[in-house]
Every structure is written in C-alpha cells, then in structure tokens.
Amino acid sequence: MPFLNRNRRRAIGGSLAGVLGGAALATGLWPVLGDTGAAAAQALVLLVPAGVVFALSLGVALARFITQVVDPLAPMRAPRPMGVIQRTLTNSLEQGFVFAAAGSVLVQAPAPWTPGAAAVLAATFGAGRLAFLFGYLHSTFGRGPGMAATFLANAAAGGLAVVGLSL
C-alpha cells in the first residue's frame, strides 16, 4: 500500500484547507477585533468555547428527544448525526479547555497586541468548531478542516502567550 493513499491525501488536504482557512479568517478579523480590550477579549476567550459546548449539549439533548435514544450506552444504535454531535461535543469540550487556558494567558500577557490576538483567535476557534461539526456531519474526512482550524487557534494562542509573556 502506498504511503500517500487516498485516505491520507484526503486527511492532508482537509488539514491544509483548515489551516489556510483559519489563517485567512484570523487575518481578515484582525482589522475588526485587533483593538479589542482585555476585558472583552477575556470574555470572548471564555464564552466562545463555553457557548460551543452549551450549543452542542442542547443539540445532543434535542437529538435524544427526537430519536428517543436517551441512553447512549443502550444496545440500540443511534442515528449517525446524533453520534456526530455527541463526538463533536466531547472533542469541543477537550479543545475548549485548552483554548480557554491558553487564551486566558494570552490576554494577560503584557504586550499591547495580546488582547486583540486573543479575540481574533476566539473567533477562529468558534469557526473551527462549527466547520468541524458541519464537515463531520457530511463525512468523516469532512471534519479535517475544522479540526485543523481549531488546532491552529489553540497552537497560536499558546505560542503567542509565550511570546507575549517573554516581551
């Protein structure tokens, strides 16, 4: 089997699309959110991941109500969209914790650009999670762009926090 088989090419392509899309979004948002104050940036850093988790929790509850699959551990097989929403919820909870921690440190860094960077990355994080959900609902490989955009937001928040603290 060749190393760059069809599945690996799809995964790499989705990841590249997510990184480039996330970077383009962040670049486009800088003129709008670059002057965000520390208090507003901190609110975005905490409320965007919390809002994603809250919305997905409501989605899981609604899916369970509609399908009447109230016990996900029961032997009855749940419809794929319900499983995708549940998987997106657990993944978003994990990624949201990482982003909230890194973004909070970024906001507190003494460099003047850090609150704006945190606000831009919060919006990028939220867009990445949305792309992950809708892409995953389409196909397993469809989640790649959202996963990569989320990773970009998390890595940038952590990396810029270290840079901002070292200045």
Secondary structure by P-SEA (a helix, b strand, c coil): cccccaaaaaaaaaaaaaaaaaaaaaaaaccccccccaaaaaaaacaaaaaaaaaaaaaaaaaaaaaccccccccccccaaaaaaaaaaaaaaaaaaaaaaaaaaaaaccccaaaaaaaaaaaaaaaaaaaaaaaaaaccccaaaaaaaaaaaaaaaaaaaaaaaac
